[in-house]
């Protein structure tokens, strides 16, 4: 398993749409707490099923964050595909992982997104599966049932573990249908991100790379990418 650690990453704002080489993975960071006018603007780029999902949110803040997250995903993918965001069409895997359909993905793009408390990460690459997860680090998590079941750790170690596991199962497109206790990741603060072992397939660790991300103070994040020999570039979204 190739491991590496990315803590001092620079989130750059590109002056032109960035080119995505075959051996690159791009991660974009964006704030989701936009104005109501901006949220309405992005709403018009969404597909009917996305709009239906948006109206199910009870709280306006949550609804607007969902709209902005999906709208920015379309905007970012549109940069790479030279396409209007509203023209993109998504399909969904058995556990809800989105993908670009047919003629809307001539570039072979794979992508994933995650957001927590108004901060979002969008991962984009070509011809390889990718997953990303971001969580706000908060104390007291070890008192919750899920933490008691899988981890009895301090907050930082818990969120290192949680984001790395989430990124991996999201990259596989399985969500929580893949039992979290069936594989192990590194978790100690300062330890490089790595998929250490799985109980289902001993060869799985050689197929994936994990990378720790540093989205900002108070947040933990991780990236899972299938394969090796890729380069990471991190971008700050600005409109």
C-alpha positions as CSV (number, residue, x, y, z in Angstrom):
1,X,0.0,0.0,0.0
2,X,1.5,3.3,-1.0
3,X,1.2,5.8,1.8
4,X,1.9,9.5,2.0
5,X,1.0,12.4,4.2
6,X,-0.2,15.8,3.0
7,X,-0.4,18.3,5.8
8,X,1.2,21.4,4.4
9,X,-0.8,21.4,1.2
10,X,-1.3,24.7,-0.5
11,X,-4.9,25.4,-1.7
12,X,-4.3,27.5,-4.8
13,X,-6.9,29.5,-6.7
14,X,-6.3,28.8,-10.4
15,X,-6.4,31.7,-12.8
16,X,-7.5,29.4,-15.7
17,X,-9.4,26.1,-15.8
18,X,-6.8,23.6,-14.7
19,X,-5.8,20.7,-17.0
20,X,-6.2,17.3,-15.5
21,X,-3.5,14.9,-16.5
22,X,-4.1,11.2,-16.5
23,X,-1.9,10.6,-13.5
24,X,-3.4,13.5,-11.4
25,X,-6.1,13.8,-8.8
26,X,-7.5,17.2,-8.2
27,X,-9.2,18.1,-4.9
28,X,-11.2,21.3,-4.7
29,X,-12.2,23.1,-1.4
30,X,-15.2,25.3,-1.3
31,X,-17.4,27.2,1.2
32,X,-21.1,26.3,1.0
33,X,-22.6,29.1,3.0
34,X,-23.5,31.3,0.0
35,X,-26.1,34.0,-0.3
36,X,-29.7,33.0,-1.1
37,X,-29.3,34.7,-4.5
38,X,-26.3,32.5,-5.3
39,X,-28.1,29.3,-4.0
40,X,-31.1,30.1,-6.3
41,X,-28.7,30.6,-9.2
42,X,-27.2,27.2,-8.7
43,X,-30.6,25.6,-8.1
44,X,-31.4,26.2,-11.8
45,X,-28.4,24.1,-12.8
46,X,-29.7,21.0,-11.0
47,X,-31.6,18.1,-12.4
48,X,-35.2,17.5,-11.3
49,X,-34.2,14.7,-9.0
50,X,-31.7,16.9,-7.3
51,X,-34.3,19.6,-6.8
52,X,-36.6,17.1,-5.3
53,X,-33.9,16.0,-2.8
54,X,-33.3,19.6,-1.9
55,X,-36.9,20.3,-0.9
56,X,-36.8,17.4,1.5
57,X,-34.4,19.2,3.8
58,X,-36.3,20.7,6.8
59,X,-33.9,23.5,7.6
60,X,-33.1,26.2,5.1
61,X,-29.4,26.2,5.8
62,X,-29.1,22.5,5.1
63,X,-31.2,22.8,2.0
64,X,-29.0,25.7,0.6
65,X,-25.8,23.8,1.5
66,X,-27.0,20.8,-0.5
67,X,-28.0,23.0,-3.5
68,X,-24.6,24.8,-3.4
69,X,-22.7,21.5,-3.1
70,X,-24.4,19.9,-6.1
71,X,-24.3,23.1,-8.1
72,X,-20.5,23.5,-7.4
73,X,-19.9,19.9,-8.3
74,X,-21.6,20.6,-11.7
75,X,-19.5,23.8,-12.1
76,X,-16.2,22.0,-11.4
77,X,-17.0,19.1,-13.6
78,X,-18.1,21.5,-16.3
79,X,-14.6,23.1,-16.3
80,X,-12.9,19.8,-17.2
81,X,-15.6,18.8,-19.7
82,X,-16.0,22.3,-21.3
83,X,-19.7,21.9,-20.7
84,X,-22.5,23.9,-19.2
85,X,-23.2,22.7,-15.6
86,X,-26.9,22.2,-16.2
87,X,-26.3,19.9,-19.2
88,X,-24.5,17.2,-17.1
89,X,-26.5,14.1,-16.3
90,X,-25.7,11.8,-13.4
91,X,-26.4,8.2,-12.8
92,X,-26.2,6.5,-9.4
93,X,-24.6,3.3,-8.3
94,X,-26.4,0.7,-6.1
95,X,-25.5,2.6,-3.0
96,X,-26.0,6.1,-4.3
97,X,-22.5,7.0,-5.6
98,X,-23.0,9.5,-8.5
99,X,-21.3,9.1,-11.9
100,X,-21.5,11.0,-15.2
101,X,-23.6,9.3,-17.8
102,X,-22.6,8.4,-21.4
103,X,-21.9,11.3,-23.6
104,X,-21.5,13.6,-20.6
105,X,-18.3,11.8,-19.7
106,X,-16.1,11.5,-22.7
107,X,-13.1,12.5,-20.6
108,X,-13.5,9.4,-18.3
109,X,-13.9,11.5,-15.2
110,X,-14.4,9.9,-11.8
111,X,-15.4,12.1,-8.9
112,X,-16.6,12.3,-5.3
113,X,-17.7,14.9,-2.9
114,X,-18.1,15.4,0.8
115,X,-19.1,18.3,3.0
116,X,-19.4,19.0,6.7
117,X,-20.6,22.2,8.5
118,X,-20.4,24.4,5.4
119,X,-17.0,23.2,4.1
120,X,-16.9,20.9,1.0
121,X,-14.3,18.9,-0.8
122,X,-14.6,17.7,-4.4
123,X,-12.2,15.1,-5.8
124,X,-11.8,14.6,-9.6
125,X,-9.6,12.2,-11.5
126,X,-9.5,10.1,-14.7
127,X,-10.1,6.4,-15.2
128,X,-9.7,5.5,-11.5
129,X,-12.1,5.2,-8.6
130,X,-11.8,8.0,-6.0
131,X,-13.5,8.8,-2.6
132,X,-13.1,11.8,-0.3
133,X,-14.5,12.5,3.2
134,X,-14.4,15.6,5.4
135,X,-15.6,15.9,9.0
136,X,-15.5,18.6,11.6
137,X,-13.5,17.4,14.5
138,X,-15.5,17.7,17.7
139,X,-15.0,16.4,21.3
140,X,-17.2,13.9,23.0
141,X,-17.6,11.8,19.9
142,X,-16.3,8.8,21.8
143,X,-19.5,8.8,23.9
144,X,-21.6,8.1,20.9
145,X,-22.7,4.5,20.2
146,X,-20.9,4.1,16.9
147,X,-17.6,5.2,18.4
148,X,-18.0,2.9,21.3
149,X,-18.6,0.0,18.9
150,X,-15.7,0.6,16.5
151,X,-13.2,3.0,18.2
152,X,-12.5,4.0,21.7
153,X,-10.2,6.8,20.8
154,X,-9.5,10.5,21.4
155,X,-11.2,12.9,19.0
156,X,-8.4,13.4,16.5
157,X,-7.5,9.8,16.2
158,X,-11.2,8.9,15.8
159,X,-11.7,11.4,13.0
160,X,-8.5,10.3,11.3
161,X,-9.9,6.8,11.3
162,X,-13.4,7.8,10.4
163,X,-12.5,9.9,7.4
164,X,-10.0,7.3,6.0
165,X,-12.6,4.6,6.3
166,X,-15.3,6.7,4.8
167,X,-13.1,7.8,1.9
168,X,-12.2,4.2,1.1
169,X,-15.8,2.8,1.1
170,X,-17.0,5.8,-0.8
171,X,-14.3,5.1,-3.5
172,X,-15.5,1.6,-3.7
173,X,-19.1,2.8,-4.1
174,X,-20.4,0.8,-1.2
175,X,-21.2,3.3,1.5
176,X,-21.9,1.8,4.9
177,X,-23.0,-1.5,3.3
178,X,-19.3,-2.4,3.6
179,X,-18.8,-3.2,7.3
180,X,-16.4,-0.8,9.0
181,X,-15.0,-3.6,11.1
182,X,-13.8,-5.6,8.1
183,X,-10.8,-3.4,7.4
184,X,-8.2,-1.4,9.3
185,X,-6.6,2.0,8.6
186,X,-3.9,4.0,10.3
187,X,-5.3,6.5,12.8
188,X,-2.7,7.8,15.2
189,X,-2.1,11.6,14.9
190,X,1.0,12.1,12.8
191,X,0.9,8.6,11.3
192,X,0.7,8.5,7.4
193,X,-2.7,7.6,6.1
194,X,-2.8,3.9,5.0
195,X,-5.2,1.0,4.4
196,X,-3.4,-1.5,6.6
197,X,-5.4,-4.7,6.1
198,X,-8.8,-6.1,5.1
199,X,-10.5,-9.3,6.3
200,X,-12.2,-9.9,2.9
201,X,-9.3,-9.7,0.4
202,X,-5.6,-9.7,1.5
203,X,-4.6,-8.2,-1.8
204,X,-6.9,-5.1,-1.4
205,X,-4.3,-3.0,0.4
206,X,-2.0,-3.1,-2.7
207,X,-4.8,-1.7,-4.9
208,X,-5.5,1.6,-3.0
209,X,-3.7,4.7,-1.9
210,X,-4.9,6.8,1.0
211,X,-3.9,10.4,1.5
212,X,-4.5,12.7,4.5
213,X,-5.8,16.2,3.6
214,X,-5.7,19.4,5.5
215,X,-8.9,21.3,4.7
216,X,-8.5,23.8,7.5
217,X,-8.5,24.2,11.3
218,X,-11.0,22.0,13.1
219,X,-11.5,19.6,10.2
220,X,-10.2,16.2,9.3
221,X,-10.3,14.8,5.8
222,X,-8.9,11.9,3.7
223,X,-8.7,10.9,0.1
224,X,-8.8,7.3,-1.3
225,X,-7.6,6.6,-4.8
226,X,-7.4,3.3,-6.7
227,X,-3.9,2.6,-8.0
228,X,-0.5,4.2,-7.5
229,X,1.8,6.7,-9.1
230,X,-0.7,9.6,-9.1
231,X,0.0,13.2,-8.2
232,X,-2.3,15.4,-6.0
233,X,-3.2,19.0,-6.7
234,X,-5.4,21.0,-4.4
235,X,-7.5,24.0,-5.6
236,X,-9.6,26.6,-3.8
237,X,-12.9,27.3,-5.5
238,X,-13.7,30.9,-6.2
239,X,-16.4,32.4,-8.3
